[in-house]
């Protein structure tokens, strides 16, 4: 039986965008994120499972500000919104 995809929420609050994703069964070391402009891509890999998901964020963000926490199978990513006209990209993880 195929497992359901992780639940993902995108929250916008003032100067930040938060993404909360449920990754039960994955180790922190097997999670990666890639952020560019208004797109966030999540990668997860376990012994018999792989997961990849690209999300369009409500605003452009600054990848260098990414703050991640992973606890009890829940990944939280907080990113500061970019000012208009900033062209920024980075691979984080």
N, C-alpha and C positions, 0 to 999 in steps of 0.2 A: 504494500500500500504506500502510495506517495505521500510524503509529509506536506502539509500546507506551507505556503511561503511565509516568511517572517512578517509580523504585523509592523507597520511603519506609520508614524505620525510626524507631521511637519508643523511646528509651532512658530509663530512670528510674534516677537515681543520687543517693542521699542527699537533698540539698536542691534538686536540679535535675532538669529534664526536658530531654532533647535530642531534636531531630528532625533527621534527616539525609535529604535528598532529592536524587536525581540529576536535574539539569536540563540535560543536555548540549544544546548548540545555542541556549540562551537567554542573553541578556546580563544582567548583574547589574541594570542599570537597568530591565529589564522584569519583575523579580520583586517581588512585594509579599506581605506577610503581614498577617493580621488576627487578633488574639487577644482572646478574651472568655471569662472563666471557665475552662471546661474544653474549649473549642473553639478550634482553630487552622485558619484557612483560608489556603491557598496560592493565589496567582494568578501566572500566567506568560503572557507574550505575546511572540511572535516574528512576523516578517513574514507567515507563512502558518499559524501555529499559535497556539492559545489553550489554556490549561490552567487548571482550577480544581478544587481538592480541599479538602473540609472533613474534619478529623480530630478525633475525641474523644480528649483527652489523659487519662492515667490519674489525674491530680490537677488541681485548680485552680491556676493560675499567676498571677504578677504581670507583666502586659504591659510595664511600664516597665523591667523587668530584661532584656528581650530583647537578646541579643547574637548577631549574625548574621555568618557568614563565607561567602564564595562563592569557590571555587577549583576550577579544572579541571572545571567543570560540576556540582560538588557543593555544595549549600546546607546549612549547618549552623545550626540555631537553638537557642540555649540559654536556658532560662527558669527562674527560681527559683519553687519551689512557694509557693503562698499559704498563710497560716495559715487555719485553719478560721474561717469567718464573715466573711472579707474579701470585699467585693463590688467587683470591679475590672474595668474593661474599657478598651480603647484600640485605636486603629488604628495600626499601625506599618508602616513600609515605606520 
